[in-house]
Amino acid sequence: MVATRKISSILAPNPGITEQTEANSSPIGNFIQETLALTKRLFIQLQRRPSTLMAGVIQPFMWLVLFGALFSKAPQGLFGNDLSYAKFLAPGVIVFTAFSGALNAGLPVMFDREFGFLNRLLVAPLASRYSIVAASTIYIIVLSFIQTAVIVLASAFLGAGLPGIAGLSAIALIVFLIVLGVTALSLGLAFALPGHIELIAVIFVTNLPLLFASTALAPLDFMAGWLQIIASLNPLTYAIEPIRYLYLHGDWAINSVVMNTPWLDINFGVVLLILLAFDALVLFAIQPLLRRRFA
């Protein structure tokens, strides 16, 4: 009897340790821990299926090579003074690479929904279910930066040149802003649409039209009037044009005019504000959907 009591006292949880653990834990700390764990899971999946990353790098590299070769004999000065098409194309491919990866961000969440893993997460005692969204966002942003770095180096090798440290930092900021908004939009669609077939259909329908309705492949003044208006409303254009300006002007500044739209000229600072507004609009739009799903 005495031995049983001793064993019970040894195995019983220490109230002091339990209270100390609860005191040291905080909602923010738990949220970070959950986000990192879920992010690690996504990278483990990537490690097991690296073809996803390889395809995201090979496809834009082929765009660089093939489109560069297609317009290699274009008349000198067609795209600007002493501007080769490789240098003109590089910013468009950089942004389109990041955009394509971000647009696919909802697919892992959609497959988790269909296979039942998302339901397990939703019934788990998480500090915040928004860690599911945060993990997917971090994962896509890191992937986009890796793909962007590869395309920047490849385009430099193909003759597009390489911006300075400040220019590369500005490119990273622009890529981050466009990826954040598109990733949020894709995750919202993953919770709103009934299945992965519908999500893939949306991706296919919007991917190439948004590319051709931007300045990725041709400048604004090459386009018909109605297409110029659409391209001037396309968020991709507001990411492509400042990056293109960074490639062409080493002496850029925050007040440098980087876009000439049909209605006004836009400088670098205003472009960043427009991208921030796009992100805020998308994040605000998906909030009711996330609250309903996480309730």
Secondary structure, DSSP 8 states (H G I E B T S, - for coil): -HHHHHHHHHHS--HHHHHHHHHH--HHHHHHHHHHHHHHHHHHHHHH-THHHHHHHHHHHHHHHHHHHHTTTS-TTTTSTT--HHHHHHHHHHHHHHHHHHHTTHHHHHHHHHHTHHHHHHHS--S-THHHHHHHHHHHHHHHHHHHHHHHHHHHHTT-----HHHHHHHHHHHHHHHHHHHHHHHHHHHHSSSHHHHHHHHHHHHHHHHHTTTSSS-GGGS-HHHHHHHHH-HHHHHHHHHHHHHH-TT--TT-EEEE-SS-EEEHHHHHHHHHHHHHHHHHHHHHHHHHHH-
